[in-house]
């Protein structure tokens, strides 16, 4: 649009002053509590976002201004107190009218005011993102906490694709309280939870099963807020993946109602469990407590074709087998390939909801225990860790331009103690989530967990569910040049660790994985830590290690940087 270049260039002398608002103070910012409600803002430099858009209605923003007023968000996006700034993705008039058609309405007034409000929140970010930073982003987080993917459009110069749907100009327009990017295709806001999408209609049996087992309430929660012992507000987000079975799919196996589902489960039970227990196990078997796309469920480091996943049913797992030669999407992934098979229904899978994903199956997927299968345990793959990491940096799709670090020692998935002598390493805190740059591109999910616990420091974590049997156990670490003294044993004993499962002496070993790194070059390296370990029952296990290297408290370069642990079946 012509006004963008004219508006931007004419304001260059004033931008430095205006962008002083770019930093954000969370104590000042509150989108739900407009400090100047029903007032009109006037600034001596640029106009705030809503006012600016209204001044430029002839340039195609009349409909969005109407939406801001209809949703009572006009003044909210005009906030201009110290520390408040936004990045607004603003659909032009054509984009909004096309969005109405997608929603099946003829005009703005046919949307509820709450939906219109959610639309604005979905299209607005906290803090100003300048053009140079925006084009480098892989994902951003909006005011509702939703993650929006950003892909630079290679077919249209100066454009980006947001969430695979919205087309945005990458040329910024500056306002006194933030930055505007014009959208030529609007995004669809996430307003429905996993349960909202499944609780009725074509999946009425699964919906009733979710209600009967209490999972409906859990799948309806997006976040909650608590106050910790330090009187700090703690916001916890909840994420789920539901493997949904439609009524039509249940019918293929003779299940035409909720009562018939319970009867079917009872008829196939060999353990004498009650109907309620069988139903809870079946429903939990279809739920994961994190969000994954179908591609992520089928992904595996290395050449392994099958990945095992822990379900929410106690000690129950399922497998996902990837077929790289499959001619179509529907045959690419097979669930429980050696049991009662099921596949994802592509048209009804990867359905993104407010708190996770829904994938529809073409089979009813009864509970089944597979044979031993390789288990990849990514040490960062916990929702408790995810809650402590900025959304745009958690398990990034690509290596990050710079290393991003987040203290995650408070995550409930860790039980740990610092060694009495502490640590001299000031680059990392006690336990950090750290992203990987391109020189560590082989790290799973482009991240790792860094432990900096000092001499005699110790930590415990729960493994995923592992099928009973014998395994070789491998540890994959990130090696940095500063760790060379560990590799060469020039100070301390090479990072010696005492590792165990379930505090069992039979499962206790002593290992120094950094001494097994074959090269001084930074990279991702794997070594065997257990030649053989046998688990008699299918279950999750307590994994622990104690740092037995005195240099952990005396050498400022000491750190343990772990990527994942792999359990490989032994025949």
N, C-alpha and C positions, 0 to 999 in steps of 0.2 A: 504494500500500500504506500502511496506517495507520502502520506503524512508521517509515516514512521521515520523515513530518512530525514525529512524536513524537521520533524519534532526533535529527533535525536541530535542532529547536527547543530541546531540552533541553541541547544541547552548545554553543550560541552563546557562552557566556562563555569557553569553552576553545578556541574555533576559532583565535583569533589566534596562540596559542602553537603549536598543532598545525600550522598552515600555514607555520610557519618552515621546514618540511621541503620546501616546494614547489619550491625551486630544486634543480637537479640538477648534480652534479659528475661528469663522465664518467669521471674517474679512480677514483671511489668506486663508481659504479654498474656492476654486471655481473650480468645476470640468470642467467648460466650458472655463476656462482661465488658461491653463497650463503655469506656470511661466518658465518652461524650455523646451518648445516645441522643438522637433528635437534634443535634447541633450540626451546623455546617462548618466545614473546615476551610480556612483560607490560609495559604502560606505565601511568603514573600518570594519563594523560589519556584519550585514546581508544584503542581497540584497533586494531592493524594490520588490514589488509584481510581476510586469511584468517580470523583469529581472530574478527573482527567478524561475518563471514558465518556462521561456525559457531555463534556465540552467537545468531544470528537464523535458525536453520534452520527454525523454526516459521513464519517469514514467507516461506518458499518458496525457500531456498537450499541445501537438503540435497543436492541432486544436484550442484550446482556444487562444494560442499565435497568430495564424493566424487571428483569429477573432478580437483580440485586435488591430492588425496592420491594418486590413481591415477597421475597424470602426474608426481609428485614435484615439483610446483610450489607446494605449500602454503607451505613456508618461504620460497621465493623471493618470493612476494607479501606476506610478512610482514617483509621487510627493513626495518629502521628506523634504520640508521646515518645519520649526518649527510649530507645531500645527496641522499638517495634518496626519491623519491616517484613514485607511479603514478596514472594514471587507468584504472580497470578497468570495462569494459562487462560486466556480470555477468548472464547469462541466468537467469531464474527457472526453477523446476522444470518448468513446462509448456513453456517455450521449449526447454529442453534435450531433453525427451522428443520434442517435435515435430522437433527437429534429428536425433535418432536415426532417426526414421522417414524423413526425407529421405535419410539416409545408407544406408538399407536395413538397419539393425541394430535389435535389440530392446533392447539395454542398453549401458551404458558399457563393460563388459568386452569387448564385441565389437569395440571400436576398439583399435588398437594404442596402447601407451603413448606412442610418439613422436607419433602423430597427436593424442592428447589434449594433449600438451605444446604442439604447434603451435597447437592451438585456444586455449589460454590465452594464448600469446604474441600471437596474432592479435587477441585481445580486450583487450589491455593496452597502454597508452601510457606512455611515459616522461614524467614530470612531471605535476603536478596541474593539471587544467583546471577552473577555477571555472565555475559556471553562466553568469554574464554573458558570459564569454569563449566558452564552449562553443556557445551559441546563435548566436554571430556567425561561427563557423567554417564554412568551405566544405569543408575536408578536413583530416584529421589523419594522423599517421604512427604506426604501431604499433611494437612492440619488434622485429619482424622487418624493419622498413623498408618495409612495405607502406603505400600511401596508401589511406585510407578516406574516401570522400566523406560529407559531412554535409548533409542537406537537412531543414529544419524542416517537419514534417508539417502541412499546412494543413487537413487533415480531422480531425485528432485533436489537441486542445489539449494542450500540455505534452509533445509527443512529437517525436522526430527519426527520420529514416530514414538508416541507415548502409549505404553501398555498395548502395543500392537494394534492400536485403534485410532488414537488422536494424532492428527497431523499438525505440527506446530512450526511456525517460523522461528528460526534460531536468532533472528535479529531482535535485539532487546529494545524496549521502550521504557524510559526511566520516568518514574513518578517520585514525589517527595518521600514516599514511604515504601518504595520498592521498585520492582521490575515487572514489566508486562511482556509476555510472549503471546502472539496472536495465534489462535487455533483455527484451522480451516476445516477440521473435523473434530467434534467434541468427544470426550470420553464418557463412558457409562459409569456412574458412581457405584461403589459397592455399598449397598444398604442392607442386604439380606445375609443372615448367618447361614451356616451349613444346615442347621435344622429348618430354618425358614424355607430353604429350597427343597427339602426332602419330606417335610412333615405332612404333606397332603398330596392330593392329585394322583399322578401316575405311580407313586411309591407309597400308597396308603398302608401296606402291610409293614414295610420297613419303618414308616412313621409311627405306627402303633407299637412296634417292637422297641423303638427308641424311647417312647413315652413310658412303656411298661418297665423298662430297665433303668430309668433315670438319666439315660444319655441325652434325652431331648433337652433337659435343663443345661447340661454341660455344653452341648453343641449350640446353645443359644447365647452363651456368654462370650463376649469379645474381650473384655478386660475388667479388672477390678483394681481398686486403690486401697492400700493399707498404710498404716503408720508403723515404722520399724522402731527398734529400741532406742535409736538416736533421735526419735521424733521427726524423722524425715518421711516424706510421702513416697511410697513405692508403688509404681504402676506396673501391673502384671498383665501382659497380653496372652491370650490363649489361642493356640493354633491346632487344627485338626485336618486329617485326611480321611474321608469316608468313602469306602468302597460300597456303593449303593446297588441294591437289587430292586428292579422295578417289579410292579405287579405282573406284568406280562412275562418277565423272566421267571418269576416264581411259578407262574402257571405252567410253564414248560415242564416243571418237575412235579406237577400235580398239587401245587400249593395255591389254593384260591382264596385263603383268608388267614388272618392272624392265628386263629385257633388251629388251622390246618398246619401252619408253620410249627407251632408248638408240638403238635402230634407227630409231625415228621421228625423233629429233633428227638423226641422220646422214643420213637420206633427204631432209631439208628443208634441209640445209646447202649454202650456195653459196660458202663461204669456205675449204673444204678443211681444216677443223679436225678434230682427233682426237675420238673419242667422249668421252674424259675431259674435254677442254676444253669440248665442247658441253654435257656434263652439268653441269659447274661453272657455266657461264654460265646455264643454265636454272634451276638451283636458286637461285643468287644473285639471279636476276631476281625471285624470289618472296619475298625477304627484305629488310626495311628495318631499319637499325640504330638504331631508336628505337621507342617504342610509340605506336600511333595507333588510335583507334576508326575505324569506317567513316565516321562523321560528320566526323571530323577529316581523313580522307583526301579527302573530297569538299568540304571547306570552302574558300572562296576569298574574299579581301577584294575588295569591289566586285561587279560584276555578271557577272564571268567565270564561265562554266559549266563549264570544264574546268581541272583542275589537273594539273601534271606532277610526277612523283616520281622521285627517284634511287633505283635499286635497289642491292643489294650486288654486282651484276654490273658489272664495270668499264665505265663509259661507256654503261650501258644504263638506259633510263628507261621508265616506263609512265604512262598517263594515267588519270585518274578524272573522268568527266563526271557532273555533277549535274543531275537533271531535277526541278525544283520542282513540275511538274504531274503527276508519277507518281502513280497511284492507289494503289499498294501499295508496301510497303517494298522488295520484291525488285527493283523497277524503278527505284528512286530513284538508284542509282549504276551506271554502266557503265564497265568497265575497257577501255581500248584500243578505244574506240567505233569508230574508223576502221580498226581492224585485225581480228584474230580476237577477237571480243568475249567478255567474261566479266562475270558479275555476282556480287555477294555472296549467299550463301545465308543469309538472316536468322537462321534457327534455329541455325545453326552458326557464326555470326560474332560478333565482340565477345566472344570467349571469353577472359576475363582469366586469365592464368597468373602464376606467380611472377616471371617476367622478361619479360612482354610480352603481346601479343594474338595470337590466331589468328583469321583470317577464312577461311571456306571459300568456294571459287569454284564456279560451275556450269559452267566451261569450263577447259580445260587450260592456257591462257594461254602460248602460245609466245613466245619473245623477238621483239620487234618494235620498229622505230624509227619513232616517230610523226613527223608533220609538226611544224613549229615550233608551240609552244604557250607561252602566258604562264607564266613561272616566278616564283613568289613565294619569295624567300629571306628567311626570318625569321632575323635574325642571332643569335637566342638558341636556335635549334633544333639544338643539338648535345648529344649525350649527355655530352660532357666538361663542358659548362656545367651540365647537369642534375645531375651528380654533386656539384657544389659548392653547390647551392642547396637550402635546406630544402624537402622534398617538398611541403609544403602551399602553398608560394608559387611553385613553378615553373609557368609558364604557367597562371595561375589562370583558372577558368571565368568569373569576374566580377572587376570592379575591386576592389582591396583597400581596406580602410578606412583604412589608412595605408601610406605608401610603405615597401617593404621592400627593403633593399640588401644585396648579397652580392658580395664581391670574387671575381672569376673570372679574374683575369689569369693564374693558373697553369694554366688549362685548355689542353691541348695544341692545341686548334683555333686558338689565337692564336700568332703570332710577332710580338713587339713590342719596341720600345726606347723608353724615356723620353727626352725631350729633355734636354740637359745642364743647362738652367736649371730643370728641374722644373716644378712647378705650385703655385700658391697656393690652389687650390680645395681646401678641407678637407671639403667636403660629400660628396665621392666619392673613392674610391681611384683607382688607375691605370686599371683596367677593372672595371666593376661590372655585375652583373645587377640591374635595378631594376623593381619592379612599378609599376603605374599605378593611381592613384585615379580616382574617377568623372569628374573634370574632363578626364581623358585616356582616356575610355572607348573612343575609336575606335582605340586602339593595338591592333595584332594580338596576340592572346593576352594582352592587358593587361600587357605588359612591354616593356622596351627594354634595349639595351646602352649604357652610358655610358662614353665614352672620355675620359680626363683625363691626356693624355700630355705636355703642355707643348709649347713651341715646338720644332719639328723632331723631335718624337716621331713614331714611325711604327708601323704595324701591318699584318699580312697575315692573310688567312683564305682557306679554300677555299670556292668556291661549290658549289651543287648541280650536277649534270650538266645541261648546256644543249645542246639540239639545235642542230646547225650551222645557220647562217643569220644574217640581219641582225636587230638588235634596237634599240629605243629603251630606255634604261635610266632608271628613276625611283628616287629615294631618298626614303623617308618618314622624317621626323624628329619628335622630340618637342621642342616649343618651350616654354620656361618664361619667366616675366617677367624673371628674372635675365639671360636671353640678349638682352635688348632692345638692349644696346650693340652686339651683333653685327649685329642686324637693321638698326640705324640707322647703322652704321659710325662710331660716336662714339668708339670705342677699338679700335685695331688695324685689320685689313682685312676684318672680317666673317666670320672663321673660314675663311680661305682654305685650301683643301686641294689637294694634288697627288694625283690618283687614277690608277690604272692597272690593267690586267689582264695577268697573265703577264710583268710587267716589260718590256712591249713599248712602245716609244716611240710606235708607231702607235696604241696604245690609251691614251695618257696625256692627261689633261685637267686643267685648273685650275678649281676651282669653289668657290663660297661659298654653300652651301645656305641658311644662316640669313638671308642678305640677301634671299632670295626669299619669306620668310614675309610674307603680306599683312596680318596683323593683330597687334596687340600682346597679344592675349589668349592665354593658355596653350592649347595644343592640339596636334593631330597634323597635320602639313602635308607635302605631297608636291610635289617639283619634279623636272624632268628634268635629269639630270647628263650623259647622253650622248644626243645627237640620233640618232646611229647608231653602232653597233659591229657588226662582222661576225666571227663565229667560224667558221673553216673546217672544224672537226671537232666532232662530238658528244663533249663532255668536260666535266669540272669544270675550273675555272680559279682561278688565284691572284689574289685581289683585294687591292690594297694602297692605303693612303693615307698621306701625310706632312702634318703640321700645319705650315702656313706662316704662321700668324698669331702675331706676337710676344706679343700679349695672352694667349695660352695659358699663358704663364709669369708674367704680371704681374697679370692681372685675376682676382680670387678667384671671379668668377661664370662664368668660361669653362669650358664643357664641351661635348662633342659627344654628343648623345643620339639614337641611331639605332634605328629600329624595324625596317624591312625594306627590301630592294631588289627591285624588280620589273623583269623583262626582258620587254618587249612586242614580239612579232614585227612586223617590217616586211615587207610583201608585196613 
